[in-house]
Amino acid sequence: MATLSVGHYERAPATEELYSFGPHEATATFERGEADFDTEKSNSVELGFRKIHGRTRFDGALYATRFNDFIYLDSVDRGLNADGSGAFDADGQADFVDEEGAFTPGGEFQLVDYVAGDATFYGGEAELSYDLLTGPRRLTAAVQGDYVRAELDNDTNLPRITPGRYGASLTYDDARWRATFQTLQTTQTGHAAPLEPVSQSFTDMNAFVGFKIPTFDTTRALVYLRGDNLLDERIVRQNSFLRVPQPGRVVSTGIDVRF
């Protein structure tokens, strides 16, 4: 089955995009809004391909979106305080300030501005799966991948865009057991924005096995053992402001009960 979607969307600026001026603890940024933003508008087209029945299944899409006045947070390099005071000193590095907005190299908060620009996003995603076993015991192998490119009309890249990823998984399910093994390779981006650090590529390997506990009503219970980042990779995500490594290898167990 093939699908074609075409859309036009408009969005008014959010309150924080218009009026922010202060530290954001969750992202360790000091945000400055812009009260004169226009409405963000976009036109998009998506071509999809899907096969959902049978042992072999496929789901994929190619898409492109054109934005007018796309609003995003951009790094600053002026060497000034957040209120604009101080002596201009651009050094090719993103500016940092303290909680009060005073320019401080190595400060706690990265100074960022809400800005708007015309931009184009395009990319694709796909997943192909095949049932190695069918019936009451089902074993499914799958491969997947996705990629997105985002750039402004001035030929610069938008910040914090997830780089290309690809991976594979194996899933088993029957009346009593459920198990998944998955590995996902994230590439190193070749399209970082100005002043944006580049995160290294990494392989994220995870596993899950659960036993379904018999119940006598509609309650569903599952005892599970889960392992995340089994290769103990240094995972720093390109779309994160903080750019700090995620936890290393983690093994956890628990019970999931649903009523």
DAQUIVEN-V513284 format. One record per backbone hydrogen bond with DSSP energy under -0.5 kcal/mol. CO is the residue of the C=O (numbers start at 1). NH is the residue of the N-H. E is the energy in kcal/mol with one decimal. If there is no record, write none. Layout:
((CO	NH	E) (CO	NH	E))
//
This chain:
((1	50	-2.9) (3	48	-2.8) (5	46	-2.6) (7	44	-2.7) (9	42	-2.5) (11	40	-2.6) (14	18	-1.3) (15	19	-2.6) (16	20	-1.4) (17	34	-2.4) (20	33	-3.2) (22	31	-2.3) (23	25	-0.6) (24	27	-0.5) (24	28	-1.0) (24	29	-1.6) (28	110	-2.3) (29	24	-3.7) (29	31	-0.6) (30	112	-2.5) (31	22	-1.8) (32	114	-2.8) (34	37	-1.0) (40	11	-2.8) (41	68	-3.2) (42	9	-2.6) (43	66	-3.0) (44	7	-2.3) (45	64	-2.1) (46	5	-2.7) (46	48	-0.6) (47	62	-2.5) (48	3	-2.4) (49	60	-2.8) (51	58	-2.0) (55	57	-0.5) (55	131	-1.8) (57	129	-2.4) (58	51	-3.2) (59	127	-1.9) (60	49	-2.7) (61	125	-2.0) (62	47	-2.9) (63	123	-2.1) (64	45	-2.3) (65	67	-0.5) (65	121	-2.8) (66	43	-2.1) (67	69	-0.5) (67	119	-1.4) (68	41	-2.2) (70	117	-1.7) (72	74	-0.5) (72	115	-2.7) (74	113	-2.6) (76	95	-3.0) (78	89	-3.3) (81	84	-2.1) (85	81	-2.9) (86	88	-0.5) (95	111	-2.2) (96	104	-2.8) (97	109	-2.3) (98	101	-1.8) (101	82	-3.4) (102	98	-1.9) (104	107	-2.4) (109	97	-3.1) (110	30	-3.0) (110	112	-0.5) (111	76	-1.1) (112	32	-1.6) (113	74	-3.0) (113	115	-0.6) (115	72	-2.4) (117	70	-2.4) (118	153	-2.0) (119	67	-3.3) (120	151	-2.0) (121	65	-3.1) (122	149	-3.1) (123	63	-2.4) (124	147	-2.6) (125	61	-2.5) (126	145	-2.1) (127	59	-2.1) (128	143	-2.5) (129	57	-2.6) (130	132	-0.8) (130	141	-2.7) (133	139	-1.2) (136	138	-0.6) (138	173	-2.1) (139	132	-2.3) (139	133	-1.7) (140	171	-2.8) (141	130	-2.8) (142	169	-2.5) (143	128	-2.6) (144	167	-2.4) (145	126	-2.4) (146	165	-2.4) (147	124	-2.4) (149	122	-2.3) (150	158	-1.8) (151	120	-2.5) (152	155	-1.5) (156	152	-3.1) (160	162	-0.5) (164	187	-2.7) (165	146	-2.2) (166	185	-3.6) (167	144	-2.3) (168	183	-2.5) (169	142	-2.4) (170	181	-2.5) (171	140	-3.0) (172	179	-2.6) (173	138	-2.8) (176	212	-3.5) (177	174	-2.5) (178	210	-3.2) (179	172	-3.0) (180	208	-2.5) (181	170	-2.5) (182	206	-2.9) (183	168	-2.0) (184	186	-0.6) (184	204	-3.1) (185	166	-2.2) (185	187	-0.5) (186	202	-1.8) (193	196	-2.0) (197	199	-0.5) (202	186	-2.9) (202	204	-0.5) (203	205	-0.7) (204	184	-2.3) (205	230	-2.8) (206	182	-2.7) (207	227	-2.8) (208	180	-2.8) (209	225	-2.6) (210	178	-2.1) (211	213	-0.6) (211	223	-2.5) (213	221	-0.6) (220	258	-3.3) (221	213	-1.9) (222	256	-3.1) (223	211	-3.2) (224	254	-1.8) (225	209	-2.2) (226	252	-3.0) (227	207	-2.5) (228	250	-2.4) (229	232	-2.2) (233	235	-1.0) (234	236	-0.7) (235	246	-2.8) (237	240	-1.4) (250	228	-3.0) (252	226	-3.3) (254	224	-2.6) (255	257	-0.6) (256	222	-2.1) (258	220	-2.9))
//
